[in-house]
Amino acid sequence: MSNIEADVIDVPDSAVDPGEKKSKIPGYIFCPPEHRKQIIRIFTKAFCMHMMFPERERGHQDAATIRRNCVWEMYTFCHARGLREVWGYVWANWYTPKRWVLWARSSCERMPRLRTTMTVENFWRQLKHNDLHHLIHPRLDQLVYILAWKVTGAYFNR
């Protein structure tokens, strides 16, 4: 079943809130498949931003500026593509000030340890998979070379 078919399928009446009405537009899709990856990318970027991590263009930012820029980025994306319902959902459930503090990394002055640990573990897993898969116990100089030339080179090329 494709993503489009999954969106069009009627849900059982028990899954619909009282007073909620189904769309009368045939083939209505809440969020078209071609926009989903980009929305997730924007959302993930907002999740990962923190005052300690400077952005290339803007440098270091305070928490309020990070939130304002993230909200503006999602709003302009949804507005430019006519995704009014998506913007309403994202705003009400994720981007309002009360919800933002629950999930955004930038809402804390300090870096949350658990999220940082997961990020570091993911970095090393990716490094082992992409650059060290053929080495069982790399020598220190070889590891430093790979980090200095391959990993940071790829980072700066992004």
C-alpha positions in Angstrom: 0.0 0.0 0.0 1.5 3.4 -1.0 1.6 6.4 1.3 -1.2 8.1 -0.8 -3.5 5.1 -0.4 -2.8 5.0 3.3 -3.9 8.6 3.7 -7.1 8.2 1.7 -8.3 5.1 3.5 -11.3 5.9 5.8 -10.6 5.4 9.5 -13.2 3.6 11.7 -15.8 5.9 13.3 -14.4 5.0 16.7 -11.1 6.7 15.8 -12.8 10.0 15.0 -13.3 12.5 17.8 -16.9 13.5 18.5 -17.9 16.5 16.4 -15.0 15.9 14.0 -16.0 15.8 10.4 -14.4 13.9 7.5 -13.3 16.0 4.6 -15.9 16.2 1.8 -13.1 16.7 -0.7 -12.5 13.3 -2.5 -8.9 12.2 -2.2 -8.1 14.7 0.5 -4.6 14.2 1.9 -3.5 16.0 5.1 0.1 16.2 4.1 1.2 15.2 0.6 4.0 12.6 0.5 6.4 14.9 -1.4 6.5 17.3 1.6 6.9 14.8 4.5 10.7 14.3 4.4 11.3 18.1 4.3 8.9 18.7 7.2 10.7 16.0 9.2 14.1 17.6 8.3 13.0 21.0 9.4 11.5 19.5 12.6 14.8 17.6 13.3 16.9 20.7 12.8 14.7 22.5 15.3 15.1 19.7 17.8 18.9 19.6 17.5 19.6 23.4 17.7 21.2 24.7 20.9 22.9 27.9 22.1 26.2 26.0 22.3 26.1 25.1 18.6 26.7 28.0 16.3 25.1 28.1 12.9 27.1 28.8 9.9 25.3 31.9 8.8 24.1 33.3 12.2 26.7 32.2 14.7 25.6 31.7 18.3 22.0 32.5 19.1 20.0 32.7 22.3 17.1 30.4 23.0 14.4 32.9 22.0 16.1 33.6 18.7 16.5 29.9 17.9 12.8 29.3 18.6 11.7 32.3 16.6 13.8 31.2 13.6 12.6 27.6 13.8 9.0 28.7 14.0 9.5 31.1 11.1 11.2 28.4 9.0 8.3 25.9 9.5 5.7 28.5 8.9 7.2 29.8 5.7 7.6 26.2 4.4 4.0 25.4 5.1 2.6 28.7 3.9 4.6 28.6 0.6 3.1 25.1 -0.2 -0.4 25.8 1.0 -0.2 23.4 3.9 -2.5 25.3 6.3 -3.7 22.2 8.2 -0.1 20.9 8.6 0.9 24.3 10.0 -2.0 24.4 12.4 -1.2 20.9 13.7 2.6 21.6 14.0 1.9 24.9 15.8 -0.7 23.6 18.2 1.2 20.4 19.1 4.9 21.3 18.8 5.8 24.9 18.3 3.6 26.8 20.9 5.8 28.1 23.8 4.3 25.6 26.2 5.0 22.6 23.9 8.4 23.9 22.7 10.0 23.5 26.2 9.0 19.8 26.3 11.0 18.7 23.3 13.4 21.3 21.9 17.0 21.0 23.0 17.4 24.8 22.9 14.9 25.2 25.7 17.5 24.2 28.3 20.6 26.4 29.0 22.7 23.3 29.5 23.0 20.4 27.2 20.8 17.5 28.2 23.1 14.6 29.0 20.9 11.8 27.6 20.4 13.5 24.2 24.1 14.2 24.0 25.0 10.6 24.8 22.7 9.4 22.1 24.2 11.9 19.6 27.7 10.8 20.4 26.8 7.2 20.2 25.2 7.7 16.8 28.2 9.6 15.5 30.6 6.7 16.4 28.2 4.2 15.0 28.1 6.1 11.7 31.9 6.5 11.7 32.4 2.8 12.3 29.9 1.9 9.6 31.1 4.4 6.9 34.9 4.8 7.5 36.1 2.0 9.9 34.2 -1.0 8.7 37.3 -2.7 7.3 39.4 -2.0 10.4 39.1 -4.1 13.6 41.5 -2.2 15.8 42.7 0.9 14.0 45.9 2.5 15.1 45.6 5.9 16.8 47.3 7.8 14.0 45.1 6.2 11.4 41.9 7.1 13.4 43.1 10.7 13.8 43.8 10.9 10.1 40.3 9.6 9.3 38.7 12.0 11.7 40.8 15.0 10.5 40.5 14.4 6.8 37.4 12.3 6.0 34.9 13.2 8.7 35.7 16.9 9.1 36.1 17.3 5.4 32.7 15.9 4.8 31.3 18.1 7.5 32.7 21.3 6.0 31.6 20.3 2.5 27.9 20.1 3.7 
